[in-house]
């Protein structure tokens, strides 16, 4: 992604560690939908790669009191890649339609008013249209200890481990939801998970429902390929890199908002591996622009 297509998953995000606000009912339902695209990035050996993204998510959370909460989130995304030109990788046209479905279970427990624990196991299936569903899975968990010095002043440190698709990945994570002033806030723009760490953004409240933000993140899409692919049947594709973005948000009310993300994908790497995870082709893509529009609601 990101994304990078994955980066466009910024759209699905919501804050990874935002502290729940008091509410009349312990149950919260959230939903979001996003559409976007990443422009052409020039590959090392020639040719280009670009993509379009459509995604949606729905979540249910239960928070009976300040001490703990539990939820379940379902996210589905469709990434449409387009390889063009005569370069080594582009000429192979190794994949086009990649589908990802992720189920995650965010759990929070507060030991006291300051210290808490955040755990989020997740399961993901990621593959092209004719990929073997049983071999398209990734699973693992994020875990972090958090410290809140005051409302909207939270920081957490932890790690994530995910396995599947011929690879096990582990990375540290930093969770942040820190109000710097009346208008300025530092936070995670998206949730850490199988596609990578959460990233960071700085947010400025413009007033009258408007919000402006900028940040970045590293994301990685990894997925199973078609069983009948002429090159690397049942192999693995990967699309990863760093995204820098700007975000403009309008909140119709505290529970309904629309986001516009624009930015660039940097240091993008595209990999083709065989069914055992051995590298066959790795190429880098040049910087490419991206944009995404997202609608979010909470009930």
C-alpha positions in Angstrom: 0.0 0.0 0.0 -1.3 2.7 2.5 -0.1 2.5 -1.0 0.3 3.0 -2.3 -2.9 1.4 -2.3 -2.4 0.3 1.2 -1.9 3.8 2.1 -5.3 4.6 1.0 -6.4 2.4 3.8 -5.9 5.6 5.7 -9.4 6.0 4.6 -10.5 3.0 6.7 -8.7 4.0 9.7 -9.9 6.1 12.4 -7.6 6.7 15.3 -5.9 3.6 16.5 -5.8 4.4 20.1 -8.3 7.2 20.6 -9.8 7.1 24.1 -13.5 6.5 24.1 -15.7 9.4 25.0 -18.5 9.1 27.4 -21.7 8.0 25.7 -25.3 7.0 26.5 -25.0 3.4 25.4 -22.0 1.0 25.8 -22.5 -0.2 22.2 -21.0 1.7 19.2 -21.3 0.8 15.5 -19.0 2.3 13.0 -18.8 2.2 9.2 -16.7 3.6 6.5 -16.3 3.5 2.7 -13.4 4.7 0.6 -12.4 5.0 -3.1 -9.1 6.2 -4.5 -6.2 5.7 -6.8 -2.4 5.8 -7.1 -0.9 7.2 -10.2 1.7 5.6 -12.4 5.1 4.9 -10.9 7.9 4.1 -13.3 9.6 0.7 -12.7 13.3 0.1 -12.7 13.5 -2.0 -15.9 10.8 0.1 -17.7 7.1 0.2 -17.7 4.7 1.5 -15.0 2.5 0.3 -12.2 -0.6 2.0 -10.9 -3.7 1.0 -8.9 -7.2 1.9 -7.9 -8.8 1.0 -4.6 -12.4 0.5 -3.3 -12.8 -0.5 0.3 -15.3 -0.6 3.2 -15.4 -1.5 6.9 -17.8 -2.0 9.7 -17.2 -2.4 13.4 -19.0 -3.1 16.6 -17.5 -2.0 20.0 -18.7 -2.6 23.6 -17.4 -0.4 26.4 -19.5 -0.8 29.5 -17.2 1.5 31.6 -13.9 3.3 31.5 -11.9 0.2 32.5 -12.4 -2.0 29.4 -13.8 -2.4 25.9 -14.0 -5.1 23.3 -14.9 -4.9 19.6 -14.8 -6.7 16.3 -14.0 -5.0 12.9 -14.5 -6.3 9.4 -12.7 -4.7 6.5 -12.9 -5.6 2.8 -10.7 -4.0 0.1 -10.3 -4.5 -3.7 -7.0 -3.3 -5.2 -7.0 -3.1 -9.0 -3.3 -3.0 -10.3 -2.4 -2.0 -13.8 1.0 -2.9 -15.2 1.9 -1.3 -18.5 5.0 -1.2 -20.8 7.8 -3.6 -21.7 9.9 -3.8 -18.6 10.9 -7.1 -17.1 8.1 -7.1 -14.4 5.6 -5.0 -16.3 5.7 -7.4 -19.3 4.8 -10.3 -17.0 1.7 -8.5 -15.8 1.8 -10.7 -12.7 -1.4 -9.7 -11.0 -4.3 -7.3 -11.4 -7.3 -7.8 -9.0 -6.2 -8.3 -5.4 -8.8 -8.8 -2.7 -8.3 -8.5 1.1 -10.6 -9.3 3.9 -9.5 -8.6 7.5 -11.2 -9.4 10.8 -9.7 -7.8 13.9 -10.7 -7.8 17.6 -9.5 -4.7 19.4 -9.3 -5.2 23.2 -8.5 -2.5 25.8 -8.1 -2.9 29.6 -7.2 -0.1 32.0 -5.3 -1.2 35.1 -6.0 2.3 36.6 -6.7 5.8 35.3 -3.3 6.0 33.7 -1.9 2.6 32.7 -3.6 0.3 30.2 -3.2 -2.6 27.8 -4.2 -2.7 24.2 -4.3 -6.0 22.3 -5.6 -6.6 18.7 -5.5 -10.1 17.2 -6.4 -10.2 13.5 -6.9 -12.6 10.6 -6.6 -11.7 7.0 -7.1 -13.4 3.6 -5.3 -11.7 0.8 -5.1 -13.0 -2.8 -5.9 -12.6 -6.4 -9.2 -13.8 -7.9 -8.1 -17.4 -8.5 -5.7 -17.7 -5.6 -6.0 -20.7 -3.2 -8.1 -19.4 -0.3 -6.5 -21.8 2.2 -3.0 -20.5 1.4 -4.0 -16.8 1.4 -4.1 -16.3 5.1 -2.1 -14.1 7.5 -2.7 -13.9 11.2 -1.1 -12.4 14.3 -1.6 -9.7 16.9 -0.6 -6.2 18.0 0.0 -5.7 21.8 1.0 -2.5 23.6 1.1 -1.0 27.1 -0.4 2.5 27.2 0.0 5.5 29.5 -2.5 8.4 29.7 -1.5 11.4 31.7 -4.8 13.1 31.1 -7.8 12.8 28.7 -6.5 12.9 25.1 -2.9 12.5 26.3 -2.1 8.9 25.7 1.1 7.1 24.4 1.8 3.4 24.1 4.7 1.2 23.2 4.4 -2.4 21.9 5.1 -4.8 19.1 3.3 -6.8 16.4 3.9 -10.2 15.0 2.2 -11.6 11.9 2.7 -14.9 10.1 1.5 -16.3 6.8 2.2 -16.1 3.0 5.6 -17.8 3.5 6.8 -15.1 5.9 6.8 -14.1 9.6 7.1 -10.4 10.3 7.6 -8.5 13.5 7.9 -4.8 14.1 7.7 -2.3 17.0 4.7 0.1 17.3 4.1 3.4 18.9 0.5 4.3 19.7 -0.3 8.0 20.2 -3.3 10.2 20.9 -1.9 13.4 22.3 -3.6 16.8 22.5 -0.8 19.3 22.1 -3.0 22.4 22.4 -6.6 23.4 22.0 -6.3 23.0 18.2 -3.3 20.7 17.7 -3.1 17.0 18.1 -0.6 14.2 17.3 -2.1 10.8 16.6 -2.0 7.5 14.6 -3.9 7.9 11.3 -4.6 4.2 10.9 -4.6 1.0 12.9 -1.4 -1.2 13.1 -2.0 -4.6 11.6 -1.0 -7.1 8.9 -0.2 -4.3 6.5 2.3 -2.6 8.9 2.8 -0.1 11.7 0.3 2.7 12.3 2.2 5.8 11.2 1.8 9.3 12.6 0.0 12.5 11.7 -0.3 15.9 13.2 -3.8 17.4 13.1 -5.0 21.0 13.3 -8.6 21.9 14.1 -9.6 24.7 11.8 -13.0 25.2 13.4 -16.6 25.0 12.0 -16.2 21.3 11.5 -13.0 21.5 9.4 -9.8 19.7 10.2 -6.4 19.7 8.4 -3.7 17.0 8.9 -0.4 15.8 7.5 1.7 12.7 8.2 3.2 9.5 6.9 3.4 5.7 7.3 5.1 2.6 6.0 2.7 0.0 4.6 3.1 -3.3 2.9 0.5 -5.3 0.9 1.4 -9.0 0.6 -1.0 -11.5 -1.1 -1.3 -14.9 -2.7 -1.2 -15.2 -6.5 -3.3 -17.3 -9.0 -2.8 -21.0 -9.0 -2.7 -20.9 -12.9 -0.3 -18.0 -13.3 2.2 -18.9 -16.0 5.1 -17.3 -13.9 5.2 -18.3 -10.2 1.9 -20.2 -9.9 0.6 -20.0 -6.3 3.4 -17.5 -5.7 3.3 -14.3 -3.6 3.1 -10.7 -4.6 4.1 -7.7 -2.5 3.7 -4.0 -2.9 5.2 -1.8 -0.2 6.6 1.7 0.5 6.3 4.9 2.4 3.4 7.3 1.9 3.3 11.0 2.8 -0.1 12.6 2.9 -2.3 15.6 3.6 -5.8 15.2 4.9 -8.7 17.6 4.8 -11.8 16.6 6.9 -15.2 18.0 7.3 -17.3 16.8 10.2 -21.1 17.2 9.7 -21.4 16.4 13.4 -19.2 14.5 15.9 -20.2 11.2 14.4 -20.3 11.7 10.7 -17.3 13.0 8.6 -15.8 12.9 5.1 -12.0 12.9 4.4 -10.0 13.8 1.4 -6.5 12.4 1.3 -3.8 13.5 -1.2 -0.1 12.8 -1.2 2.6 10.7 -2.7 3.9 7.2 -2.6 7.7 7.0 -2.1 10.3 4.2 -2.2 7.7 1.8 -3.5 8.9 -1.8 -4.0 7.2 -4.4 -6.1 8.1 -8.1 -5.5 7.3 -11.4 -7.2 8.0 -14.5 -5.2 7.5 -18.2 -6.0 5.2 -20.5 -4.0 7.9 -21.0 -1.4 8.6 -17.3 -0.8 11.8 -17.2 -2.8 12.4 -13.9 -4.6 12.1 -14.0 -8.4 11.8 -10.3 -9.3 12.1 -7.1 -7.3 11.8 -3.7 -8.8 11.3 -0.2 -7.4 8.7 2.2 -8.7 9.1 6.0 -8.9 7.2 8.5 -6.8 3.5 8.5 -7.7 0.6 10.7 -6.5 -2.4 9.3 -4.8 -5.8 10.6 -3.7 -8.7 9.1 -1.8 -12.2 10.1 -0.6 -13.6 8.5 2.5 -17.0 8.7 4.3 -17.1 7.6 8.0 -20.0 7.3 10.4 -20.5 6.2 14.0 -23.7 5.3 15.8 
